[in-house]
Amino acid sequence: MNQGVISRQYFRFFYMKHFLRTVCLFLLIAKSLEAQNTAAVRFVRNQGQWDAAVRYRADIPGGYLLLKQKSLMYVFMEAEGIRSRHATVGNNAAARTADLLNGHAVEVFFEGANTAIKVEEEHQNATLFNYYLGNNPQQWAAQVPAFGEVIYHDIYPGIDFKMYAFRETLKYEFIVAPNADVSKIKLRYEGSKSLTLVDNQLSVETSINNFRELKPYTYQEINERTTRWLHYII
């Protein structure tokens, strides 16, 4: 298992009177899934239907995303294996080639994050979800809500983390209050086969696919928006 520690280099606006937003775009790179639209991503709250370490789950092309207290976990499944497992009846039964489903998880830790984080949910979806997993009612959950946006307040002192669906990508922002220390923001990747920089985009390799985090940028909410491009440091 490879590990990489990524810190982002920021312009230091410690004396500004307005918020600084550092924005990162997350884009799945998978040829067979390019036609799918991630704008419908919903963050489903965990009400006992999943492991207690999970706060929210979102389905993404090729797998799912778990939002935990101090990390994000991307889980990808082999597309051919999924098709094979669903080929169980009628003429499709012969297409089932294996019972083994290959997957790969990459977990991104907020290194040094606060232990007590207040979570805010925005843009609740009209759909509610029901989960009846197995015969144990303790693992059942009914009328579970989902949201278009999740905010972790004070993930670092004076810094909020917001994740949401945006057009055809998942997007996250670090919202930095005046005088907050942006050098605190560090992301540690565990489980990737490799981490490389391609045109200032972070390419994450797994045994199933590759995905990228696009070039980060920052802006201030003043009279006119000021944008500055940043870069990754591995």
N, C-alpha and C positions, 0 to 999 in steps of 0.2 A: 504493500500500500504506500503510495507516494503522498507526501505531505508538502504543502507549500504555504508560506505565510505571505500574504499580500497586504501591503499598506499603500494607501493612495496619497499622492503628493498634492497638496492643496495650496492655493494662494491664501495668504493669511489676512483676513479682514477682521481682526479682533476688535477694532474700534468703530465698526459700523453701527448704525442705528436700526438696521433692518436685517431680516433673516437672510442667511446664505443657504441656498439649496444646492446640494451636490447630487447629481442625478446619474444613475446608471441604468442602461437598458439591457435587458436580458433576452437573448434571442436563441431559440432552439434551432440547431442546424441538423436537419434530417431530411434527406431527399424525398423519402416516401411520404413525408408528412407536410410538405411545403404548402399544400392546398388547404390545410386546416387552419381555422381562425382561432387564435387564443384569446380574442376579445371577450369571449363568453366565459372566461375563467371565473370561478366562484370559490371563495374561501369558506369552506364548511366548518363550522365550529365543532370541536370535540366535546360531546356531552356523555362520554363514557363508552362510546362505540369503538374507540381505538385506544392504543396505549396512552397512559397518563402523561407521558412526556410530550405528546403531540397537542398543540393548541388548535391548529387548523390544518385542513387538507384541501388541496386544489388539484383537479385533474388537468394535466397538460398533455400535449401531443406526445405519444410514446411512453407515458407513465404518469407520475403524480409528484406533487410537491408537498412536503410536510413543513409547516411552520412550528418550530419548537420555541422554548423559552429563550434560548441563547444561540439558536442555530437555524439554518434552513437545510432541508435534506431533499435532494433531487433523486428520484428513483425512476429508472428507465427499464422497460421490458423489451425483449426481442420480439419484433413484430411478427416474424414467421412463426415463432413459438406460440404467440397468442392466437393466430389464425388456426394453427394445428390443433390447439386445445379446444377450440370451438367447433371443430369438424367432428362431431360425435354421433350424428344421426343421419339416416338415409344414405344417399349417395356420397355425402361429405365424409362419412366415417372412414373411407379409405384414405382420405387426405390427411388423417391424423397420423403424424409421423413420430411423435415423441410425447412422453408425459412430463418431461423435464422442461421447465420454463426458465430461461436464463434472464437474469436481471443484473443491474449495476446501480449502486447508490453512491452519490457524492454528497458529503455533508459540509456545509460552510458555517464555520463558527464565528460569532462575534467575539473576537479575542479581547478579554479584559472587560466585557460588558457588565453592567450593573446586575446584581442578583434580583433586585425587586423592580420589576418593570410593569407599568400600567399599560394595558392593552385597550385600544379604542377601535370599534368597528363602525364602518361607514357604508352607506348604499346597500341596505339589506335587499336581497333578492326576494321576489314574490313567491318563489318556490320553497317549500319546506321538504325536508328529507326524513325518511324513516329507515332505521337500521335494525334488523333482527338477525343477529349473528349467532348461529348455533342454538342450543337449547337452554343456554344460561341467560335468564332475564337481566342479569347484571351487565351483560354486554349488549343489551338492546337500548335503542334511543329513538324517540319519536318526536316529530315536529321540530327537527333540527334546522336552525336558520343558516343561511349562507350570505356572504357579503362580497361586495366588489372591491373593498379596500380595508386593509388592516394597518393600524399604526401602533408601533411600540414607542411609548413615551419614555424619554430619558434612558435610552439604551446605553448611552454614555452621558456624562454630566452635560446638560444643556443641549443634547443632541437627540432628536427623534428619528425613528426609522419608519418609513411608509412604503408598503408594497401594494401594487394594484395592477389590473389589466389595462393595457394601453394599446389601442389599435391592434397590430398583429404581434405584439410582444408583451412580456411581463416587464414591469418597470418598478424600480425602487429608488427611493430618495432618502438621503440623510439631510434632515432639516436642522441647521446649526444656528443656535441663538447667539446674539452678540457676546463676545468674549469667551465663548466656548472653545475648547482646544480640539481642533479637528485632527490633530496627530494621534488622538486616542483611537480613531477608527482604524481597525485592522481586521481583515478577514482571513481566516485560516481554512484552507481546503483540505479535506481528508477523503481518500478513496479514489481520487482521479488517477489515471494512468500517467498523465503528464499535464503540465500547465505551461503554455507558451504564449508569447505575445506576437500577434500578427496585425500590423498596421494599427498598433495601440488598442487592439481588441484582445481580450483575454480568451484564449481558446482552451477549453477543458476537454480532454480526451477520456472516454470511457471505453469499456469493452463492447458496448452496444452502439454508441454514436459519439459524435462530437457536438458540443454546444459552445456558444460564445456569449461573453458579456461585451457589449459594444463600448465604444470609446466614451469614457465618463466626461461630464462637463459640469460646470457650476454656474449659478446665476444668483443675483440679488434682486429682491422685490423692492425696488425703489420706484421713482417716477417712470423711468424707462428701464426695461429689462437689460441687464448687462450679462453677457455670456462669455465664459472663458473655458477653453478646452483644457482638460487635465490629462495625466497619464498614469499608468499603473507602474508599480515597482514590485518585482518579485524577489 
